[in-house]
Amino acid sequence: MTKKDNRPEEMKLPDRDEHLIDWLNKVLLRTDILDYRYNLKGCGVWKGYGFKLRRNIMKIIRDLLEDTEIPHEEYLFPLLIPEPQFMKEAKHVKGFEEEVYWITHGGTTPLDVKLALRPTSETVMYPMFSLWIRSHQDLPLKTYQIVNCFRWEGKNTRPMLRVREITTFKEAHTVHATAEGAEDQIIEALDIYKRFFNDLGLSYIINTRPKWDTFPGADYTIAFDVLFPGRNRALQIGTVHNLGTTFAKTFDIKYENLEGDMTYGYQTCYGISERVIASVIVQHGDDQGLILPPNIAPIQVVVIPILFKKADEVKIIETCRNIKGFLDKAGIRAKLDESQQSPGAKFYHWEQKGIPLRIEVGPRDLKKNQMVTVRRDNREKQFISLDNIKETGDRIKKILNDLNDDLRKSLASNTREAISRSNDMDEAIELVENDKGVVEIPFCGSEDCASELEKRCDGLKFLGIPVRYMDFYDESENEYGELNGKSLANDELFCIICSKRTDKYWTIGRSY
């Protein structure tokens, strides 16, 4: 349900679907999430409200990583990488060579060895792994860190989506004794990310990336993408990489096996960034601003006294303070707005900041001994008696839980509508060009064929093979990962470009 926006034009936000990036810029600034007016493109400042949101989201991923059968441990590695160490892995360097920031001076003194600011941490961490791992008893090694990293972005920067300083880079790195152990870790990593994104109420698709778009040095890459509203473009929000023994051979990560032989370890890594937070903001937002899932919202409930008659003011404020007190005791993050603004101005302010639930108490409510709750997502109202105010916490928790579930279900429905399947090239291109979403097409997997199709449609990208084709995919998990639920192909398939026989659909679409 969309509420009519009666505010003056200068206070209104751009239409989210039509002007998504402009909408995101203004929402981040107006709601005290991020201020990108710092005097360097692609860099911004997390403000208090945004940092609380970031902290709540990062707590979820930390808990998931540390609650695995063999827990991941949080580490902190250096930011600086000596040039010879960075240049050691050729494939990896080639993948990042245009994105690296180099430090050439210490003060006014030229450095003997240039230092790279980490674009990612393989070449920082793996020399240390080679020192720590000696025996099979040292494995598996499961580490992660949440840090900033730097990549030179020469194109137009976009807040949270395309930046020069990634401020919230969660990267996990693991080492295993066998290839099977690494494969098992890939499955665990996918499960962690699914649970993480589900907790954030996000709707996503999962694909194994094409060989030509695989993480530099990896055997294969599996990626999570969300679809943004309006133009239905994809945004990559998480990746899981099976590194095989590529980096182990480069950085001499060996262990002594049970037979007494020295053998290379098998590695995986998987990462996310603040694109996840951007996805929460965009996927759940509307033309009035943020809509934050209750489990991560810095403020879950705002209590607003509606004051019209002087005689009722004291009693109304006292009642609102009591309500907030009981919410606090129930563990609900609540805010009481006793400012001098009008009720309408308060409503707009807290709606824009995405507070999941508003509680109002006015003179009429006082007479009826009730409070009014208003959900941010659908503006649904409930009238709750104050006769037994001690039960308020449980009642509010139920509303917040329902809101969380409804956000996820609504997004899943939108994503499913944006997934098509076509065996006709012209039809597939038309769907992408008209911003209908992503399309599954029969495809042979050739980079030459992919290039031919990409030439036909500006901005088209091959997102890869749906994860349901992976050997370990469990059909019972169709509930999440909207594209996964589509059935496997039973009929004969022929590549949409070269007409060679194939047995798989691939996903194509436009991306940010």
N, C-alpha and C positions, 0 to 999 in steps of 0.2 A: 504494500500500500504506500503510495507516494503522497507526501503531504505538500500542499501548495505552499510555496515560499513567498511570503508577503513582505520580506525585508527589502530595504532600498537596494537598488542595483549594485551599489559599490560594496555592499555586504554579502551579496550572493556569490556562490561558488560557480565556476564554469560547469557546464554539463559534463558529467563524468564520462559518459559513453562517447560523446563527440569530441571532447577535448581532454583526454585522459591525463596527459603529462602536465598540462596547465593546472588541471584539477589537483593532481598530486602535489605539485609545487606549493599551491596555495594552502592545501590542507595541512601539509607538514609545517608550514610557517605559522598559520593561524592557531593551530592546536598545540603549539609548543612541543612538537615532536623533534624536528630538526630545523636548523637555520642554515641554509646554503648560501648566505650572503657573505661568507668568508672570502677574503681577497685572493682566492686561488680556485680556479675552475675544478669541479669534481671533488671538492672537499667541503665538509660542513661540520656543524657543532650540534651534538646531541644535547637537547635541553632537558630539564628535570622530568617533565611528564613523559617525554619520549624515552628517556633513559630507564624510567621505571617499567615502561612497556617492554623495552629491550631486555631488562633484567628478568622479568617474569617469563618471557619466551625462552631465554637462555637457561633458566632453571629447569624447564621441561626437558631440554635436550641433555643437560648435564645429568639429570636424574635417570634418564633412559640409558645413557652410555654407562653409567656407573652401577646400573641395576641388572646388567647382563650376567649370564652364568659365570663367566670369567670377566670381572669388571674391567672397563677401560679406566686408566688413570690419567688425570689431568697433569700436563707438563707445561713448561714455558721455555721455548727455545729463542736464541738470539734473532734479532731483526736483520743483522748485517751478514752478508755472505761473501767471503773472499772470491775474487774472480776465478782463480784456478779451480776452486771447489765447485763453483756454480757451473763452469764450462765442462765439467767432467762427463756429464750425460748428454750426448749429442742430440738425441731425439727430443729430450726435454728442453734443452736450450733453444733448439730451433722453434719449438712451440711458443716460447716466451721472448725470443730475442728482440722483437719490436716493442715489447711492453716494459722492459726493465729500466728502472732508475739506477744510475751509477753515481757513486760518491768518488770524486777524484782528488779532493783536498781535505786535509785536516787543518782547519784554520786557513792560513795562507801557504801551508807546506804541501806540495804535491805528494800524494801517497805512492809508495813503492808498488802497492797492489790495490787495484780498484776494488771497491766494495759495492755489491748489489744490495738494494733494499728488497727484501723478500717479496716476490710476486706470488709464491707458494713455497712450501717448506721442505720438499723432498731433499734438496741438496743441503739444507741446514741440519735436518734430523738424521739422515741415514749414515753420515760419517760417525755419529755418536752411537747409532745402533750397532755398527760394526765393532765398537769397543765394548759394548755391554753384552753382546750375545756370544757365548762360547760353546754352550752345550744345549742338547735338546731340552734340558731342564729349564732353560731360560725362555722357552717358547710355550705358548704364544706370548708375544709382547703386544700389548694393546694400549696405545696412547692416544691422547687428543689434546688440543689446545684451542683457545678462543683468543684471537689476536687481531691486530691490523696488518694489512699487507698493501703493497703499492704496485699499481700497474699503469703505465703511460697510456692514457686513453686519448687518442688523437681526434676521434670523432666528437660529435656533440655529446657532452656529458648530460646525464639525467639523474636527478636525485635518487639515490638508493639503487638505481637500475644500471647505470653506466657511470662509474666514478673512477677517480684516480687514487683515492685512499679507501680501501675496503675496511671499514672499522669493526666489523663483526664477522670475522672469518673463523668458522669452526671447522677444523680439519682433524680427522682421526686417521691414524697410521698404525698398521698392524703387521706383524711378521709371524709366519707359521712354518712348521716343519715340512709340510707336504702341500701339494697342489690341492688335494681334497680339503685340507684345513682352510686354505684360502677361499675355496669355493663356499665352504660352510660359513665363513666370515662374511662373504658377499650376501648370503641369504640373511644373516643376522643384521647386517647393515641396512638392507632393504626394509626389514621388519621395523627396525628402529625409526627409520625415516617415515614409514607409513604411519606408525603410531604417533610420531611427532606432528606430522602434518594433519592427521586426524584430530589431534588435541587442539590444534589451532583452527579447526573448522574449515581447512582449505580443501578445495576440490582439485585433483591433479590427474595427470596421465603419466605413464611410465613406459619408456622405450629404451632399447639397446641402440646406442648411437652408431651411425655408419662408421666404417673403418677410417674414412677420411676426416671424421669429426671426433675421433677418439682422443682422450687425454694423452698428451705426448709421453711416450714410454710405456703406456698401458697395453695389456692384451685386449681388453675391451672396457667400455664405459656404459653404464646404465644411468639414465637421467630422469629426473622428475621435472615435469613442466606444469605450470598452471596456465589457464586461458584467461586473459583479461577481457572485461566486458566491452561492448561497443564493437570494436574491430576484430575481436576474437583472436588476437595474436598470442603466441605462446611466449612464456618467460621461463627460462631454466632456473629452478630454485634449489636443486640438490643433485649431486652426482656421486656415483659409487664406481670405483675403478678397481679392476683386478690387474695388478702390476706384474704378475708372474715373477720371474727372476731377473727382470731387466735391471732394476736398480741394485739388487743384491749383487749381481756380477760387477756392476760399475763401482760400488762402494765396498765390496768385499764383505758382505754380510753373510757369514758362514757359521755353521754350528757342527759340533761333533755328534753324529748320530749313534744309535745303539750299537752299531757294528764297529764304531771307532773311526769311521771315515768322516772327513770334512765335506759338508755339502751346503749348497746355497739355500737360503730361506726364501719362502714365497710370501709376497706382500700384497696388501690391499690399502687403499686410502679412500676416504669419502668426506665431502665437504659441503657446507652451506654458507651463506652470507646474509647480509641485511636485506637481500632480495626477498627473503622469507617474510621479513617484517613489512616490506612494501606490498607483498602479496596479500597479507592480512588486511592492510589498509585499503587496498584497491578492491579486492574481491568482496569484502564485506561492506564497503562504503556505499554512499548514495549521494545525491546532489546536495544534501544538507551537511555532509561531512563524514566523519568516522562512524562506524558501528563496530565496537570492539567485543569479541567473545568474552563473556564474563570471567572465564578462568584466567585470562591474561590481562584484563583491564586494570589499570592502576587504581581506578575508582570503580567499584561495581554498582553502587547505588548512590544517588544524590537525593537528599531530603530537602524539599523546598517548602517553607512556610508561605502560604498565600494570605497576605495581610491586607485587609480592606478597612476594617473597623478597629479603631483604637482600643475599644473595650475588649476585643478578642485577642489582641496581639500577644499579651503575656501568656495566656493559656495555650495559644497555638504554638508559640515558640517553645514553651515548656514541653508540650506534647511531642514536637519534632525532636527535641533534645533527648527525650526518653526513647523515642524510636531509634535514633542513632545509637544510643547506649546499648540497646538490646541487639542491634545489628553488630556492633563491635564485639560484644560478648559471644555472638554466634560465629565470629571469625569472618564476617563479611566486610570488605573494604568499603566504608561508607564516608560520605562527605555531607555536612550540613551547610547549606548556603544561607547565611544570615546577612548577605550583602544588601545594600539599599536599592539595588536595581529592581525594575518591575518584574513581575512573574514571567511575562513574555520574553523579556531580555534574558532572564535566567534560563528559560527553556531552550532558547536558541543557542546560548553559550554551551550548555552541557550536552545538547544534541550534537553540536559540531564536534565536540571532543569525544563523542562516541560512548558516553556512559550508558551501560546496558539497560539500567532501570532507573526511573524517576519515581519518587514518592512525594505526593502532595498532601498537605493538610490545610484546608481553608475554613472559613466560618461555617459553611454548610456541613462540611465533614465533621467539624467539632460538635455540631448539634446532633448529628447522626452517630457520633462516636466511632468514626471510621477514618481510614486513610485511603488514598487512591494511588494505585501503582500504574505506571505507563511504560510499556516496553519500547525500547529505542528502535527495534527492527520493524515492527508492524503497528506500533502505536496502540496496541491492545491494552485496554484498561481493565483493572480488577479493583473491586471495592472490598477492603479487608477490615473487619470489625476490630476495634481496639479493646473490646471487653477482656480479651486474654492476650495482652500484648507480649507476654513471655513466649508465645508460640510464633511470633512474627518472624523470627530468624528462620525457622523451618519452612514457613510458607514462602518466604522470599527466596530461599535456596531452591525450592521447587520451581519457581518462575525462572530463575537464572539457568537452571539445568535445562528446562524446556527450550529456553531461548538459544542456548548453546547448540542443542540438537537440531533445532529448526534452521539455524544458520547453515549448518553443514548440509542438511537435506536440500535446501533451496539451491545452494551452489552446485551440488551434484547434479541436480536436475538441469540447471543451466548448461553445465559442461556437456552432459550427454546430448543435449540438443545441438551442441556445436561440433559434434563428431559425425562425419558422414563416411560413406564407403561408395566407391565408384570404380568400375572397370573401363571407363571411357575417359581418355585423356582430356578432351575438350571440356567435358562436364567437370572433371576434377579441377582443372585450371579455373573454370568459371566460379566454382564454389569458393576457391581460395581468393580469387580476385575480388569477389563480392563480399568478402569478410564474413563468410558463413562459418568459419572455424577451421579445424583440421580435417583432413580427408585420408582415408585408408585406400591405398591403391595396390594392385598386384605389381611387384617390382622384382627385377632379377638381382639387384644388389651392386650393379656396375656403376662406378663413379662416372664413367663416360655417359651412360644413360641418364644419370642424375643431373649432370651438367647440361645435357640437352633440354631436359624439362625445366631446369632453373632459368634457362635463357628465355623460355616461353612466358615466364611469369615473374615480374620484378619482385624481389624480396623473398621468393619462395625458398624454403629450406626443407631438407630431408631430416626429420626428427628421429627416424630410425624404425626398428622393428619392435612392435608391441611386446611387452615383457611376458605375455601369455605364451609366447613361443619358446621361452627358456625352459630347459629340461626340469628345473626345480619348481616351476610355477604350480601353485596349488589352486585348482578351480574353485575351491570352497572360499577363497579370499576375494571373490568378485565384488564384495560390498564396497570396497574402496579402490581407487584407481579406475576412474570411470570408463576409460577406453578398454581396460582389461576384460570387461564383461562380454565384449563382442565375441561371438563364437569363432572357432578356427574355421578355415576354409575347407569345405568338403568337396567342392566342385573343382574342375580343372582350371588352373590360373595361368595366364600368360602376361609377361611383362607389358606394362602399358606403353612402353617406349619401343622396345626392340622385338616384342612378341615371343621371346624365349619363354619356355615353360618355367614356372616357378611354383613354390608351395607356400608362399607367405605374402601377406599384405604388409606394406610399409606405411608409415605415417608421414604426411607432408603438411606444411602450413607456413604461415609467416610468423616471424618471431621478433622480439625486441632485442 
